[in-house]
Amino acid sequence: MGTGVYLDSRADIYVVPDEQSYELLTQGKGRIVEFSSAFYSSLNHRIYIRSADQILSNYSGIIMHEYTHWLLDEILRKAPLWFHEGMATQQGNQLGLDRYYYYIRERFWGNKMDLIKLAENYPQHPADWDLYYITSYYAVQYMKDKDPQAWKDFWEIVSKNYRMGKKTIFSEAFHNAYHIDLWQFNQDFAAFSKRQAYVYIFTGLGTFILILMPFILIYAHIKQRKKMKSLPDIDFPEETTEDEDENYY
């Protein structure tokens, strides 16, 4: 519904009943697939997912993630991997606040993902997988926010081509909608994500202040008590009788 592209076909979803069967299916498909909870096979246009007893949380989100891969494969040609994973992560609602803090922290320390270099392949090291998914998520979000009208135009091109019975070449639709190429988009996104890294400084500073707040209050209380004790005693005047105290100001 968000894209405006409605398919006539349905996705095949196969639930894999046990861990041994899933291991047989994922052998030779790469380590990131072997360690996954589900995957989409573009070879036979089918989604495979572990049974519910093997996945502890967000089962529907995982299905939506893989369904998005299937949908994009049905309507686009040569879509970069970051776009696939960014869209799938968004639709699967798989980005929590903790992963956002992780992202801005890594950007603050200079760790980044190049969208051009990783347009077709996942990072080799498993330690980089999480950052790749998060970066892909924000690349798609930047694509939306950078130019909302261009985002709408992009999907109108895709929808028109689908109604004509053909898939859309991603780079062509992107250029026609945004009037820049993917290399320039990567440069723009790199600059944008670098600015996001400064959020980490303010977040860290705010957290540090919150940690120190109890100690600051205790110190202020002790200092106030010492100040009160150092004040000299004051002799109050004797109370007057009711007859003498008749005027009020």
PETATA-V562104 format. One record per backbone hydrogen bond with DSSP energy under -1.0 kcal/mol. CO is the residue of the C=O (numbers start at 1). NH is the residue of the N-H. Records with the same first field share a line. If there is no record, write none. Layout:
CO->NH, NH
//
This chain:
12->47
14->49
16->51
18->22
19->23
20->24
21->25
22->26
26->29
30->34
31->35
33->36
37->50
39->48
41->46
46->41
47->14
48->39
49->16
51->54
58->62
59->63
60->64
61->65
62->66
63->67
64->68
65->69
66->70
67->71
68->72
69->73
70->74
71->75
72->76
75->168
77->170
80->84
81->85
82->86
83->87
84->88
85->89
86->90
87->91
88->92
89->94
90->93
96->100
97->101
98->102
99->103
100->104
101->105
102->106
103->107
104->108
105->109
106->111
107->110
114->118
116->119
119->81
125->128
126->129
128->132
129->133
130->134
131->135
132->136
133->137
134->138
135->139
136->140
137->141
138->142
139->143
140->144
141->145
142->146
147->151
148->152
149->153
150->154
151->155
152->156
153->157
154->158
155->159
156->160
157->161
158->162
159->163
160->164
161->166
162->165
168->77
169->173
170->174
171->175
172->176
173->177
174->178
175->179
181->185
182->186
183->187
184->188
185->189
186->190
187->191
188->192
189->193
190->194
191->195
192->196
195->198
196->199
197->200
198->202
199->203
200->204
201->205
202->206
203->207
204->208
205->209
206->210
207->211
208->212
209->213
212->216
213->217
214->218
215->219
216->220
217->221
218->222
219->223
220->224
221->225
222->226
223->227
224->228
225->229
226->230
241->245
244->246
//
